[in-house]
Amino acid sequence: KAEPRQVLPLNHRIVRTRAELLAAIGSRSDLSGLQSGLAGELARFVRGIPTENRSVRAHRRWMSDFATGSSWTQADPDTIAEAVDHLGGLPSSAIDASEEAKRFDLIVLTAQLSALDGVFVTPASRTIQDIAEVLLTKQSIPMVAAQVELLEDIVRAEWWQDVTLPDLEDVRIRVRELVRFAKGKRQNPIYTDFVDELRENESSSLPAHEPGLNIDRLRDRARAYLNEHKNHLAVQKLMRNQQLTEADLEALKNILVDGGVGDEMSIQGAAETADGLGLFVRSLVGLERQAVMELFGEYLDDSRFSAIQIEFVRQIIDELSTNGVVERGRLFEEPYTDIYSGDVFELFPGGALATIGSRLDEVKDRAQPVPAEPTG
């Protein structure tokens, strides 16, 4: 049995995997754009190597020979591999400082290598989906909200059936700056140590998920279905911050069951994850902005509140509009602490924070049913 290869430092692994993908693409004309991008990244890495560093002196010839993108595209696979052996472990000013972004680069590059061989479902692809699922819970962050459509595509198994290498490169470019937010409800999935066995292109069929057993998939189906049925009375009441009744709750359940989102048991399971079906549905459809402004619009008056106070409340408004609920404790977490890192009670003195908290509680309470008044 062959001894496993030593795991290289992350920066070296990225250079090596990028070079392997470049060599594997070869002269395929349909991937010329990706080829040019890969070669450019490798050349940029080489140009960033400090020539005055004593550790690089023995590799100067390789640095000179591979300082341009064309030198990488014109080299044969064996020469590329040799260049990586000489250069991949050297320091470079072109290396991204973000550990999360670099790990995401490696994950996507690995997925691209597998896709080139016609294998689309791998540990790398599943990790990309995991990251996207976590990011979809962070839509109150504007950077994330801007990429929601792409993230929703990534989590769908169908998207991976005909994914292309340029598609994955687009994912890498657009998502790499977001992965730092991929933490919270789950352990951050990007810190998985992708050692060499991840490169073993194992055959895999698309995973089958039984209806109702995967809450994340059920949320995706429910969100898509509800977006097409927002005119239903019970859904409208949720979005307009009107009080729900037990009859509304029953109507919401029937909407989801009749629409094929899940059976009664799976819908009940989803409801339990969100403290009730009303809050579960609210988290998917959000609140109409007008309804939120009726509660918090007064805090946007720049004659009464400071710029920081207004920005803080705008974040509350954005999150309520997207997620439908903001717990009081959220005000002491990111991204609110990014806006104001001090004591929030000092930011909103004199009972103002308590008033904001009461209004947040009211929004949550209205998504939980009260008995319908008897008729007649």
C-alpha positions as CSV (number, residue, x, y, z in Angstrom):
1,K,0.0,0.0,0.0
2,A,1.4,3.4,-1.0
3,E,2.3,5.9,1.7
4,P,-0.1,8.9,1.7
5,R,1.5,12.1,0.5
6,Q,2.3,14.7,3.1
7,V,-0.4,17.4,3.3
8,L,1.0,20.6,1.9
9,P,0.4,24.1,3.4
10,L,-2.8,25.6,2.2
11,N,-1.2,28.2,-0.1
12,H,0.9,25.6,-1.8
13,R,-2.2,23.3,-2.2
14,I,-4.1,26.1,-3.9
15,V,-1.3,26.8,-6.3
16,R,-0.9,23.1,-7.1
17,T,-4.6,22.5,-7.6
18,R,-5.0,25.6,-9.8
19,A,-2.0,24.4,-11.9
20,E,-3.4,20.8,-12.1
21,L,-6.7,22.2,-13.4
22,L,-4.9,24.4,-15.9
23,A,-3.0,21.4,-17.2
24,A,-6.1,19.2,-17.3
25,I,-8.0,21.7,-19.4
26,G,-5.2,21.6,-22.0
27,S,-6.3,23.2,-25.3
28,R,-10.0,22.9,-24.9
29,S,-11.4,25.9,-26.7
30,D,-14.6,26.0,-24.8
31,L,-12.7,26.6,-21.6
32,S,-10.3,29.2,-23.0
33,G,-11.6,32.0,-20.7
34,L,-11.2,29.8,-17.6
35,Q,-7.7,28.8,-18.8
36,S,-6.7,32.4,-19.2
37,G,-8.0,33.2,-15.7
38,L,-6.1,30.3,-14.1
39,A,-2.9,31.2,-15.8
40,G,-3.2,34.8,-14.8
41,E,-3.7,33.9,-11.1
42,L,-0.6,31.7,-11.2
43,A,1.4,34.4,-12.9
44,R,0.2,36.9,-10.4
45,F,1.3,34.6,-7.6
46,V,4.8,34.3,-9.1
47,R,5.2,38.0,-9.6
48,G,4.3,38.5,-5.9
49,I,7.2,36.4,-4.7
50,P,9.8,38.7,-3.1
51,T,13.1,38.5,-5.0
52,E,15.1,39.7,-2.1
53,N,14.0,36.8,0.1
54,R,16.9,34.5,0.7
55,S,14.7,31.4,0.5
56,V,13.7,32.1,-3.1
57,R,17.2,32.6,-4.6
58,A,17.5,29.0,-5.7
59,H,14.2,29.3,-7.6
60,R,14.8,32.6,-9.5
61,R,15.0,30.9,-12.9
62,W,11.6,29.4,-12.4
63,M,10.3,32.8,-11.2
64,S,11.5,34.4,-14.4
65,D,10.2,31.6,-16.7
66,F,6.7,31.6,-15.2
67,A,6.0,35.3,-14.5
68,T,3.4,35.6,-17.3
69,G,0.1,33.9,-18.0
70,S,1.3,32.8,-21.5
71,S,4.2,30.9,-19.9
72,W,1.8,28.8,-17.9
73,T,-0.6,28.1,-20.8
74,Q,2.2,27.1,-23.2
75,A,4.0,24.8,-20.8
76,D,3.4,21.0,-20.9
77,P,1.9,19.3,-17.8
78,D,5.2,17.9,-16.6
79,T,6.8,21.3,-16.7
80,I,3.9,22.9,-14.9
81,A,4.1,20.3,-12.2
82,E,7.9,20.9,-11.8
83,A,7.2,24.7,-11.7
84,V,4.7,24.2,-8.9
85,D,7.2,22.1,-6.9
86,H,9.7,24.9,-7.1
87,L,7.4,27.9,-6.6
88,G,4.2,26.7,-4.8
89,G,5.6,26.8,-1.3
90,L,7.3,30.2,-1.6
91,P,5.9,33.4,0.0
92,S,4.0,35.8,-2.2
93,S,2.3,39.2,-1.7
94,A,-0.4,38.0,-4.0
95,I,-1.7,35.5,-1.4
96,D,-5.1,36.5,0.0
97,A,-4.9,37.2,3.7
98,S,-8.4,35.7,4.4
99,E,-8.1,32.1,5.5
100,E,-11.8,31.4,4.8
101,A,-11.6,32.8,1.2
102,K,-8.5,30.7,0.5
103,R,-10.1,27.5,1.7
104,F,-13.2,28.3,-0.4
105,D,-10.9,28.7,-3.4
106,L,-9.4,25.3,-2.8
107,I,-12.9,23.7,-2.4
108,V,-14.1,25.1,-5.7
109,L,-10.9,24.2,-7.6
110,T,-11.3,20.7,-6.3
111,A,-14.9,20.6,-7.5
112,Q,-13.9,21.9,-10.9
113,L,-11.3,19.1,-11.3
114,S,-13.9,16.5,-10.5
115,A,-16.5,18.2,-12.8
116,L,-13.9,18.1,-15.6
117,D,-14.0,14.3,-15.3
118,G,-17.8,14.2,-15.3
119,V,-18.1,13.7,-11.5
120,F,-20.4,16.4,-10.0
121,V,-21.3,15.2,-6.5
122,T,-18.2,15.0,-4.3
123,P,-17.2,16.1,-0.8
124,A,-16.2,19.4,-2.3
125,S,-19.6,20.0,-4.0
126,R,-21.5,19.0,-0.8
127,T,-19.4,21.5,1.2
128,I,-20.2,24.3,-1.3
129,Q,-23.9,23.5,-0.8
130,D,-23.5,23.5,3.0
131,I,-21.9,27.0,2.9
132,A,-24.7,28.3,0.6
133,E,-27.4,26.9,3.0
134,V,-25.8,28.7,5.9
135,L,-25.4,31.9,4.0
136,L,-29.1,31.8,3.1
137,T,-29.9,32.2,6.8
138,K,-27.8,35.5,6.7
139,Q,-29.8,37.5,4.2
140,S,-30.0,40.5,6.5
141,I,-26.4,41.1,5.5
142,P,-26.5,43.2,2.3
143,M,-23.5,41.4,0.7
144,V,-25.3,38.1,1.2
145,A,-28.7,39.4,0.1
146,A,-27.2,40.5,-3.2
147,Q,-26.3,36.8,-4.0
148,V,-29.4,35.1,-2.8
149,E,-30.5,33.9,-6.3
150,L,-27.1,32.3,-6.9
151,L,-27.1,30.7,-3.4
152,E,-30.6,29.3,-3.9
153,D,-29.4,27.7,-7.2
154,I,-26.3,26.1,-5.4
155,V,-28.4,24.4,-2.8
156,R,-30.6,22.7,-5.4
157,A,-29.4,19.2,-6.4
158,E,-30.7,19.8,-9.9
159,W,-28.2,22.7,-10.4
160,W,-25.3,20.2,-10.1
161,Q,-26.6,17.9,-12.8
162,D,-25.3,20.1,-15.6
163,V,-23.0,22.5,-13.8
164,T,-20.0,23.7,-15.9
165,L,-16.5,24.8,-14.9
166,P,-17.3,28.4,-15.7
167,D,-20.4,28.1,-13.5
168,L,-18.2,27.0,-10.6
169,E,-15.7,29.8,-11.3
170,D,-18.5,32.3,-11.1
171,V,-19.5,30.7,-7.7
172,R,-15.9,31.0,-6.5
173,I,-15.6,34.7,-7.4
174,R,-19.0,35.8,-6.1
175,V,-19.1,33.7,-2.9
176,R,-15.5,33.7,-1.6
177,E,-15.9,37.1,0.1
178,L,-19.1,35.9,1.8
179,V,-17.8,32.7,3.5
180,R,-16.7,34.6,6.6
181,F,-20.4,35.0,7.3
182,A,-21.0,31.2,7.0
183,K,-21.2,30.5,10.7
184,G,-23.9,30.5,13.3
185,K,-26.7,27.9,13.1
186,R,-24.2,25.3,12.0
187,Q,-20.5,24.8,12.7
188,N,-18.7,26.7,10.0
189,P,-18.4,24.0,7.2
190,I,-15.4,25.6,5.4
191,Y,-12.9,24.6,8.1
192,T,-13.0,21.0,7.0
193,D,-9.4,20.0,6.2
194,F,-9.5,19.0,2.6
195,V,-6.6,16.6,2.4
196,D,-5.6,14.7,-0.7
197,E,-8.3,12.1,-0.5
198,L,-10.8,14.8,-1.4
199,R,-9.2,14.7,-4.9
200,E,-10.2,11.1,-5.4
201,N,-12.9,11.5,-7.9
202,E,-15.3,9.0,-6.5
203,S,-18.4,8.1,-8.4
204,S,-21.6,9.3,-6.8
205,S,-25.2,9.6,-7.8
206,L,-27.3,12.6,-6.8
207,P,-28.4,12.2,-3.2
208,A,-32.0,11.2,-2.7
209,H,-33.8,13.0,0.1
210,E,-37.1,11.6,1.3
211,P,-39.8,14.3,1.6
212,G,-40.0,15.8,5.0
213,L,-36.8,14.4,6.4
214,N,-34.4,17.3,5.5
215,I,-35.5,20.5,7.1
216,D,-33.2,22.6,4.9
217,R,-34.6,21.1,1.7
218,L,-38.1,21.5,3.0
219,R,-37.4,25.2,3.7
220,D,-36.2,25.6,0.1
221,R,-39.3,24.0,-1.3
222,A,-41.6,26.0,1.0
223,R,-39.9,29.3,0.2
224,A,-40.2,28.7,-3.6
225,Y,-43.9,27.7,-3.3
226,L,-44.9,30.5,-1.0
227,N,-43.2,33.1,-3.2
228,E,-45.8,32.1,-5.8
229,H,-48.7,32.1,-3.4
230,K,-48.2,35.3,-1.4
231,N,-51.8,36.4,-2.2
232,H,-53.3,33.8,0.2
233,L,-55.0,35.6,3.1
234,A,-53.0,33.9,5.9
235,V,-49.7,34.6,4.1
236,Q,-50.7,38.2,3.6
237,K,-51.5,38.6,7.3
238,L,-48.1,37.3,8.2
239,M,-46.4,39.7,5.8
240,R,-48.4,42.7,7.0
241,N,-47.8,42.0,10.7
242,Q,-51.4,41.2,11.4
243,Q,-52.4,38.9,14.2
244,L,-52.7,35.2,13.3
245,T,-55.5,32.9,14.5
246,E,-55.7,29.2,14.8
247,A,-57.7,29.1,11.7
248,D,-54.9,31.0,9.8
249,L,-52.4,28.4,11.1
250,E,-54.5,25.6,9.8
251,A,-54.8,27.4,6.4
252,L,-51.0,27.7,6.3
253,K,-50.5,24.0,7.0
254,N,-53.0,23.1,4.2
255,I,-51.2,25.5,1.7
256,L,-47.9,23.7,2.3
257,V,-49.4,20.1,2.3
258,D,-51.6,20.7,-0.7
259,G,-48.7,22.3,-2.6
260,G,-46.6,19.2,-2.2
261,V,-44.0,20.9,0.0
262,G,-44.2,18.1,2.6
263,D,-46.7,15.9,4.5
264,E,-48.3,16.9,7.8
265,M,-45.5,15.3,9.9
266,S,-42.7,17.1,8.1
267,I,-44.5,20.4,8.2
268,Q,-45.0,19.9,11.9
269,G,-41.3,19.1,12.3
270,A,-40.3,22.3,10.4
271,A,-42.7,24.3,12.6
272,E,-41.0,23.0,15.8
273,T,-37.6,24.3,14.6
274,A,-39.1,27.9,14.4
275,D,-41.3,28.0,17.5
276,G,-44.4,27.5,15.5
277,L,-45.7,27.3,11.9
278,G,-46.5,31.0,11.8
279,L,-42.9,31.9,12.6
280,F,-41.6,29.3,10.2
281,V,-43.6,30.7,7.3
282,R,-42.8,34.3,8.3
283,S,-39.1,33.4,8.2
284,L,-39.5,32.5,4.5
285,V,-41.7,35.3,3.3
286,G,-40.5,38.1,5.5
287,L,-42.5,41.3,6.4
288,E,-43.7,43.9,4.0
289,R,-41.4,46.9,4.4
290,Q,-44.4,49.3,4.9
291,A,-45.5,47.2,7.9
292,V,-42.0,47.4,9.4
293,M,-41.8,51.2,8.7
294,E,-45.0,51.7,10.7
295,L,-43.2,50.3,13.7
296,F,-39.7,51.7,13.3
297,G,-39.9,54.6,10.8
298,E,-39.8,57.2,13.5
299,Y,-36.2,56.2,14.3
300,L,-35.0,57.3,10.9
301,D,-35.7,61.0,11.6
302,D,-32.2,62.6,11.4
303,S,-33.4,65.6,13.4
304,R,-34.0,63.3,16.5
305,F,-31.5,60.5,16.0
306,S,-27.8,60.2,15.2
307,A,-26.4,58.7,12.0
308,I,-25.3,55.6,13.9
309,Q,-28.7,55.2,15.6
310,I,-30.4,55.4,12.2
311,E,-28.0,52.9,10.6
312,F,-28.6,50.5,13.5
313,V,-32.4,50.8,13.0
314,R,-32.1,50.4,9.3
315,Q,-30.4,47.1,9.9
316,I,-33.4,46.0,12.1
317,I,-35.8,47.1,9.3
318,D,-33.8,45.2,6.6
319,E,-33.6,42.0,8.7
320,L,-37.3,42.1,9.6
321,S,-38.2,42.7,6.0
322,T,-36.1,39.6,5.0
323,N,-36.5,37.2,7.9
324,G,-39.7,38.3,9.5
325,V,-38.4,38.2,13.1
326,V,-35.6,39.8,15.0
327,E,-34.9,38.5,18.5
328,R,-33.8,41.0,21.1
329,G,-30.6,39.1,21.5
330,R,-29.7,39.7,17.8
331,L,-29.1,43.4,18.7
332,F,-25.9,42.3,20.5
333,E,-24.5,40.2,17.7
334,E,-23.1,40.8,14.2
335,P,-23.9,42.7,12.0
336,Y,-25.3,45.1,14.7
337,T,-22.0,45.1,16.6
338,D,-20.2,46.0,13.4
339,I,-22.4,49.2,13.3
340,Y,-21.9,50.0,17.0
341,S,-19.4,48.1,19.1
342,G,-20.2,49.7,22.4
343,D,-23.0,49.2,24.9
344,V,-26.3,49.2,22.9
345,F,-28.1,50.5,26.0
346,E,-25.9,53.6,25.8
347,L,-26.7,54.0,22.1
348,F,-30.4,54.0,22.9
349,P,-30.7,55.5,26.4
350,G,-33.7,56.5,28.5
351,G,-35.8,53.4,27.8
352,A,-35.5,53.7,24.0
353,L,-33.9,50.2,23.6
354,A,-36.7,48.7,25.7
355,T,-39.3,50.2,23.4
356,I,-37.5,48.8,20.4
357,G,-37.4,45.4,22.1
358,S,-41.1,45.5,22.9
359,R,-41.9,46.2,19.3
360,L,-39.7,43.3,18.2
361,D,-41.6,41.1,20.6
362,E,-44.9,42.3,19.2
363,V,-43.8,41.4,15.7
364,K,-43.0,37.9,16.9
365,D,-46.2,37.5,18.9
366,R,-48.4,38.4,15.9
367,A,-47.0,35.4,14.0
368,Q,-48.2,33.1,16.8
369,P,-52.0,32.4,16.8
370,V,-54.6,33.5,19.2
371,P,-58.0,31.7,19.4
372,A,-60.5,33.0,16.8
373,E,-63.4,35.0,18.3
374,P,-66.6,33.0,18.4
375,T,-69.2,34.0,15.8
376,G,-73.0,34.4,16.4
